[in-house]
Amino acid sequence: MITRITCTAIFTTLLCTSTNAFSNVGIQRSGKIISKTQVKASNSAEPIPLKKGSTVALVTPFLPNGDIDQEGLRTLFRFHKENQTDGLCVLGTTGEASLLTMEERKIVLDIAVEECKGTIPLLIGTGAINPVEVKEMTLQAMDCGADAALVVSPPYIKPPQRGLVDHFTNIAKLGLPVVVYNVPGRTGVDVTPASIGLCSQMHENIVGVKEATGDVSRVKAIRDVEKEINVGRELLLYSGDDSTEAEFVLSGGDGCISVTANVAPKQMHDMMMAALDGNRDETMRINETLKSIHSDIFCESNPIPAKWAMKRLGKIDNAICRPPLAELDEKFHSVVEAALGGAGLI
């Protein structure tokens, strides 16, 4: 439980040490330095608000030669719209974004906007180690017409909490709504509820959190901080852990950003709606059918099993991943097959 004394001490420390070292940094693009004040989105449509419910962490399909399967990607967007997916998270971990070039990111973004703009919120992953790269990718997403940016804490370098607060708030100043992505299992650093609350207090463009710790108690911890410092609004709290997302939303969360939703979008939508309505029995009934998928879709590194499952269901033409990722080891084929069967998908 977070006490008043603890919160006060944490916030005083963070505020006193917070810097704006990158707030006015220009972005190097095509040989020119472009300041944040010079950038305007080429797509004039206003961003649509992110929704509560099931947002899919979308895979990026590839052709046998390694190029992006553009028609396959369009098919996936249409598949999710038809199955009531509440949001699309593109170019995240599951989308192998760190293995794509800026030109390839632009291809994915343009297709996403063409297929979905104004009909379903587009949350675009723009995280990286270097803040200048994060800004460049966020500006690119703005230019293309994204609705929000998913910004992971910089991996590997393990910044202190005050550095994380600076990082997220400086990205928010670019003008695109930001969802903070907390996944310490991949980044090596935990964005604490206190830091999340401070980010929300410091900039209104920070609108949500993808909480991938698997710790359901984070919902209450973040809500307690919001009340403690009188933020005056509530962030959208998304679970980033499929195995605990049902309890996360039943505990007061707002939805999930899900790998399972790649293969079971309608079931995930229905489960999230039941949880948001407070219908525990229906939520857990659906969750039980998806339980094996939640675990077995991570039998190897994400998105390797998810892509194999998508190919098995006929949703993509092959299960190719970008090196150094690889296709699913044959010893796991029967595992994922059984999980799909248990959910009634095959």
CORUR-V407306 format. One record per residue. N is the residue number from 0. RES is the residue in one letter. SS is DSSP state (alpha for helix, beta for strand, coil for the rest). OMEGA is omega in radians with two decimals (* if undefined). Layout:
n	res	ss	omega
N	RES	SS	OMEGA
N	RES	SS	OMEGA
//
This chain:
n	res	ss	omega
0	M	coil	-3.10
1	I	coil	-3.12
2	T	coil	3.13
3	R	alpha	-3.12
4	I	alpha	3.14
5	T	alpha	-3.12
6	C	alpha	-3.11
7	T	alpha	3.14
8	A	alpha	-3.12
9	I	alpha	-3.07
10	F	alpha	3.09
11	T	alpha	3.13
12	T	alpha	-3.10
13	L	alpha	-3.12
14	L	alpha	-3.09
15	C	alpha	-3.06
16	T	alpha	-3.12
17	S	coil	3.12
18	T	coil	3.12
19	N	coil	-3.02
20	A	coil	-3.06
21	F	coil	-2.96
22	S	coil	-3.11
23	N	coil	-3.13
24	V	coil	3.06
25	G	coil	-3.12
26	I	beta	3.12
27	Q	beta	3.10
28	R	beta	3.10
29	S	coil	3.08
30	G	coil	-3.11
31	K	beta	3.00
32	I	beta	-3.10
33	I	beta	3.11
34	S	coil	-3.12
35	K	alpha	-3.13
36	T	alpha	-3.12
37	Q	alpha	-3.01
38	V	coil	3.01
39	K	coil	-3.12
40	A	coil	3.11
41	S	coil	3.05
42	N	coil	-2.98
43	S	coil	-3.12
44	A	coil	3.11
45	E	coil	3.06
46	P	coil	3.05
47	I	coil	-3.06
48	P	coil	3.00
49	L	coil	-3.07
50	K	coil	2.90
51	K	coil	3.10
52	G	beta	-3.05
53	S	beta	3.01
54	T	beta	-3.13
55	V	beta	2.96
56	A	beta	-2.87
57	L	coil	2.99
58	V	coil	3.03
59	T	coil	-3.12
60	P	coil	3.13
61	F	beta	3.01
62	L	coil	3.12
63	P	coil	3.13
64	N	coil	3.10
65	G	coil	3.10
66	D	coil	3.07
67	I	beta	3.08
68	D	coil	-3.01
69	Q	alpha	3.11
70	E	alpha	3.08
71	G	alpha	3.11
72	L	alpha	3.09
73	R	alpha	3.13
74	T	alpha	3.12
75	L	alpha	3.11
76	F	alpha	-3.13
77	R	alpha	3.09
78	F	alpha	-3.11
79	H	alpha	3.07
80	K	alpha	3.14
81	E	alpha	-3.06
82	N	coil	2.97
83	Q	coil	3.00
84	T	coil	-3.00
85	D	coil	3.12
86	G	beta	-3.14
87	L	beta	3.05
88	C	beta	-3.03
89	V	beta	3.10
90	L	coil	3.01
91	G	coil	3.11
92	T	coil	-3.11
93	T	coil	3.11
94	G	coil	3.11
95	E	coil	-3.03
96	A	alpha	-3.10
97	S	alpha	-3.14
98	L	alpha	3.13
99	L	coil	3.03
100	T	coil	3.07
101	M	alpha	3.12
102	E	alpha	3.11
103	E	alpha	3.05
104	R	alpha	-3.14
105	K	alpha	3.10
106	I	alpha	-3.13
107	V	alpha	-3.13
108	L	alpha	-3.12
109	D	alpha	3.12
110	I	alpha	3.14
111	A	alpha	-3.13
112	V	alpha	3.12
113	E	alpha	-3.06
114	E	alpha	-2.89
115	C	alpha	-3.01
116	K	coil	3.10
117	G	coil	-3.12
118	T	coil	-3.12
119	I	coil	-3.07
120	P	beta	3.13
121	L	beta	3.11
122	L	beta	-3.00
123	I	beta	3.08
124	G	beta	-3.14
125	T	coil	-3.08
126	G	coil	3.09
127	A	coil	3.09
128	I	coil	-3.04
129	N	coil	-3.14
130	P	alpha	3.12
131	V	alpha	3.09
132	E	alpha	3.11
133	V	alpha	3.12
134	K	alpha	-3.14
135	E	alpha	-3.14
136	M	alpha	3.11
137	T	alpha	3.08
138	L	alpha	3.07
139	Q	alpha	3.11
140	A	alpha	3.08
141	M	alpha	-3.13
142	D	alpha	-3.08
143	C	alpha	3.11
144	G	coil	3.09
145	A	coil	3.12
146	D	coil	3.13
147	A	beta	3.10
148	A	beta	3.01
149	L	beta	-3.02
150	V	beta	3.12
151	V	beta	3.03
152	S	coil	-3.07
153	P	coil	-3.09
154	P	coil	2.97
155	Y	coil	-3.00
156	I	coil	3.06
157	K	coil	3.14
158	P	coil	3.01
159	P	coil	-3.08
160	Q	alpha	-3.13
161	R	alpha	3.08
162	G	alpha	3.09
163	L	alpha	3.12
164	V	alpha	3.08
165	D	alpha	-3.06
166	H	alpha	-3.08
167	F	alpha	-3.12
168	T	alpha	3.09
169	N	alpha	3.06
170	I	alpha	3.12
171	A	alpha	-3.13
172	K	coil	3.11
173	L	coil	3.03
174	G	coil	3.13
175	L	coil	3.06
176	P	coil	-3.04
177	V	beta	2.95
178	V	beta	3.10
179	V	beta	-3.11
180	Y	beta	-3.13
181	N	beta	-3.13
182	V	coil	-3.04
183	P	alpha	3.10
184	G	alpha	3.10
185	R	alpha	-3.03
186	T	alpha	-3.10
187	G	coil	3.12
188	V	coil	3.14
189	D	coil	3.01
190	V	coil	-3.00
191	T	coil	3.04
192	P	alpha	3.12
193	A	alpha	3.13
194	S	alpha	3.10
195	I	alpha	3.11
196	G	alpha	3.13
197	L	alpha	3.07
198	C	alpha	3.14
199	S	alpha	-3.14
200	Q	alpha	-3.03
201	M	alpha	-3.14
202	H	coil	-3.08
203	E	coil	3.12
204	N	coil	3.00
205	I	beta	-2.92
206	V	beta	-3.07
207	G	beta	3.13
208	V	beta	2.89
209	K	beta	-3.03
210	E	beta	-3.03
211	A	coil	3.07
212	T	coil	-3.02
213	G	coil	-3.11
214	D	coil	-3.09
215	V	coil	-3.12
216	S	coil	3.11
217	R	alpha	3.12
218	V	alpha	-3.13
219	K	alpha	-3.12
220	A	alpha	-3.14
221	I	alpha	3.11
222	R	alpha	3.11
223	D	alpha	3.12
224	V	alpha	3.13
225	E	alpha	3.11
226	K	alpha	-3.08
227	E	alpha	-3.08
228	I	coil	3.04
229	N	coil	3.12
230	V	coil	3.12
231	G	coil	3.09
232	R	coil	3.11
233	E	coil	3.02
234	L	coil	2.93
235	L	beta	-3.11
236	L	beta	3.14
237	Y	beta	2.98
238	S	beta	3.03
239	G	coil	-3.11
240	D	coil	-3.04
241	D	coil	-3.05
242	S	coil	-3.11
243	T	coil	-3.02
244	E	alpha	-3.14
245	A	alpha	3.12
246	E	alpha	3.13
247	F	alpha	-3.11
248	V	alpha	3.06
249	L	alpha	3.13
250	S	coil	3.10
251	G	coil	3.06
252	G	coil	-3.02
253	D	coil	-3.14
254	G	beta	-3.10
255	C	beta	2.92
256	I	beta	-2.73
257	S	beta	2.97
258	V	coil	3.11
259	T	alpha	-3.11
260	A	alpha	3.04
261	N	alpha	-3.05
262	V	coil	-3.08
263	A	coil	-3.04
264	P	alpha	-3.11
265	K	alpha	3.11
266	Q	alpha	3.13
267	M	alpha	3.08
268	H	alpha	-3.11
269	D	alpha	-3.14
270	M	alpha	3.13
271	M	alpha	3.11
272	M	alpha	3.10
273	A	alpha	-3.14
274	A	alpha	3.12
275	L	alpha	3.07
276	D	coil	-3.12
277	G	coil	-3.13
278	N	coil	-3.07
279	R	alpha	-3.07
280	D	alpha	-3.12
281	E	alpha	3.11
282	T	alpha	-3.07
283	M	alpha	3.06
284	R	alpha	3.13
285	I	alpha	-3.12
286	N	alpha	3.13
287	E	alpha	3.13
288	T	alpha	-3.10
289	L	alpha	-2.99
290	K	alpha	-3.12
291	S	alpha	3.09
292	I	alpha	-3.14
293	H	alpha	-3.11
294	S	alpha	-2.98
295	D	alpha	3.08
296	I	coil	3.05
297	F	coil	-3.14
298	C	coil	2.90
299	E	coil	-3.06
300	S	coil	3.05
301	N	coil	0.18
302	P	coil	-3.05
303	I	alpha	-3.14
304	P	alpha	-3.14
305	A	alpha	3.14
306	K	alpha	3.09
307	W	alpha	3.13
308	A	alpha	3.12
309	M	alpha	3.09
310	K	alpha	3.13
311	R	alpha	3.13
312	L	coil	3.13
313	G	coil	-3.11
314	K	coil	2.99
315	I	coil	-3.02
316	D	coil	3.12
317	N	coil	-3.07
318	A	coil	-3.10
319	I	coil	3.00
320	C	coil	3.10
321	R	coil	3.03
322	P	coil	0.18
323	P	coil	2.96
324	L	coil	-3.09
325	A	coil	3.07
326	E	coil	-3.04
327	L	coil	3.07
328	D	coil	-3.08
329	E	alpha	-3.11
330	K	alpha	3.14
331	F	alpha	-3.11
332	H	alpha	-3.11
333	S	alpha	3.13
334	V	alpha	-3.13
335	V	alpha	3.09
336	E	alpha	-3.14
337	A	alpha	3.12
338	A	alpha	3.10
339	L	alpha	3.11
340	G	alpha	3.14
341	G	alpha	3.11
342	A	coil	3.13
343	G	coil	-3.10
344	L	coil	3.05
345	I	coil	*
//
